[in-house]
Each structure stands twice: as C-alpha cells, then as structure tokens.
C-alpha cells in the first residue's frame, strides 16, 4: 500500500474506522452509522439528545429561580 503525501511533505494518516453495519442506539432509530462515526448515535439523535438535556437544565434553572 502506498501512502500519499500532503502538500507540506507530511504523510496522510489513515482515518480510524469502526465496524460496518452499526445502527444508532436511540430508541426507535434505524439509521445505519458511518464507519467513520465513532459515536453510538446518528447526528439527528445526538442533536435531539443534546437539545433535550439543554431544555431540562434550562427548566431546572427556571424552577430554581421561581422558588427563590
């Protein structure tokens, strides 16, 4: 196998890959993950999970402020 060289003279590194056929672990999601995606969630489910976490934290702060 030959390695290509970058324009600066350095060598390109092989990108790490993950097993083929992995499926997003979010409940009800059937998206097949890329071999280059190290996460266990697809991009859509990852974003949804982050937004839900953000909204839960926001709601907690609002409730805390209301009690004070």
C-alpha positions as CSV (number, residue, x, y, z in Angstrom):
1,X,0.0,0.0,0.0
2,X,1.4,3.4,-0.9
3,X,0.9,6.4,1.2
4,X,0.1,9.7,-0.4
5,X,2.0,12.8,0.7
6,X,0.4,16.0,1.7
7,X,1.5,19.2,0.0
8,X,3.6,20.2,3.0
9,X,5.6,17.0,2.7
10,X,3.9,15.2,5.6
11,X,2.1,11.9,5.3
12,X,-1.6,11.4,5.4
13,X,-2.8,9.4,8.3
14,X,-5.3,6.6,7.8
15,X,-8.6,7.6,9.3
16,X,-9.8,5.4,12.1
17,X,-12.8,3.3,11.1
18,X,-15.4,1.5,13.1
19,X,-17.4,-1.7,12.4
20,X,-19.7,-1.7,9.3
21,X,-23.4,-2.2,10.0
22,X,-23.7,-0.4,13.3
23,X,-27.1,1.1,14.0
24,X,-27.9,4.2,16.0
25,X,-28.7,3.2,19.6
26,X,-31.5,5.7,20.1
27,X,-34.9,4.1,20.8
28,X,-36.8,3.6,17.5
29,X,-34.0,4.9,15.3
30,X,-32.8,2.6,12.5
31,X,-30.2,4.8,10.9
32,X,-27.0,2.9,10.0
33,X,-23.9,4.7,11.2
34,X,-20.9,5.6,9.1
35,X,-17.8,3.5,9.5
36,X,-16.1,6.9,10.3
37,X,-18.6,7.8,13.1
38,X,-17.2,6.9,16.5
39,X,-20.4,7.8,18.3
40,X,-23.2,5.4,19.2
41,X,-25.9,7.9,17.9
42,X,-26.6,9.3,14.5
43,X,-26.2,13.1,14.0
44,X,-30.0,13.7,14.3
45,X,-30.4,11.7,17.5
46,X,-27.3,13.2,19.0
47,X,-28.6,16.7,18.4
48,X,-32.0,15.8,19.8
49,X,-30.4,14.3,22.9
50,X,-28.4,17.5,23.4
51,X,-31.4,19.7,23.0
52,X,-33.4,17.7,25.5
53,X,-30.6,17.9,28.0
54,X,-30.3,21.6,27.4
55,X,-34.0,22.2,27.8
56,X,-34.1,20.1,31.0
57,X,-31.2,22.1,32.5
58,X,-33.0,25.4,31.5
59,X,-36.2,24.3,33.1
60,X,-34.4,23.3,36.2
61,X,-32.8,26.8,36.5
62,X,-36.2,28.4,35.9
63,X,-37.8,26.3,38.6
64,X,-35.0,27.1,41.0
65,X,-35.3,30.8,40.3
66,X,-39.1,30.7,40.8
67,X,-38.6,29.0,44.3
68,X,-36.2,31.7,45.4
